Amino acid sequence: MNMVFKRKLPIPMDVKAMYPLDEKLAKIKEENDKEIKKIFTGEDDRLILIIGPCSADREDAVIDYIKRLRIIQEKVKDQILIIPRVYTNKPRTTGAGYKGMLHQPDPNAEPDMLKGLLAIRRLHMKVLEETGFSGADEMLYPENYRYLNDLLSYVAVGARSVENQQHRLTASGLDVPVGMKNPTSGDISVMMNSINAAQHGHTFIYRGWEVETSGNPLTHAILRGFVDDKGASTPNYHYEDLINLCELYKKSGFKNPAVIIDCNHSNSSKKYLEQIRIAKEVLHSTRHNPDIYKLVKGLMIESYIVDGSQNVSDGVYGKSITDPCLGFEKTEKLILELAELRKIKK
């Protein structure tokens, strides 16, 4: 074995003791969870918007961005419920590149997982404290979820993780909605099997414990497009794709049928401006079919303060250092337009 065991990291209980969640913030998070759950169970027909940077690269810019979202949320609160993306782990297809704040709290410095664990908890706490939002994050490492479980209101399992047993079983023990993305190959059956597994209870090993779960009825699909056998990006957000998913859900018998449409990644071929058109097309589809309207619970959009992306060394405040993102001016306009489109349907 060529692993170097550098140091033992603190357990979640210890990190939570360093950054404890007070009763006031815990209550805010509880209320957020209730609102979000009602949308997934069909009690509330507002549209969820999971929106924010591709990766949370620096605390000041992320907080600044989410404060701007809070202002917009008040304008569209009757039509849209915003959950900010605060993605602190970044999966890398080849293993190379910036892996997120967990690995590098300073993108220009060497990886430091201890500083990273503290940084991501501090960031999620500041988001809750300063904006009233409890965010969404990707569950890249299932064993790390407990460092943030009292702060997150939404969890995504990525396209490269969705077939992994530990991700599925861990999701079965979460109390918040968990979105399962279709795999990069586009095989929808993989995603549906993952939802099935997570909606049922299991006994397994987690963080050195034998644990038992009762299943997560809020586990659902995320369509993010895929890459075909020739390497070309292929979307799966069109009307026909949504009808197909409706039929699969009807056959499955799963609880709370739901889908979030990821407007970027292979759905947009990572052409970030296409997210505007894709979001509007999805809402257009919901207006023409009641089954699609019920199934589509929200959209996922990659957005930051400045349009596009940059190299880490460029240092532009509020500009993505991973995938290109929609700038805030365009983001605000899009959210207001989506609220109007949603109002027309009602």
Disulfide bonds with the S-S distance in Angstrom:
none
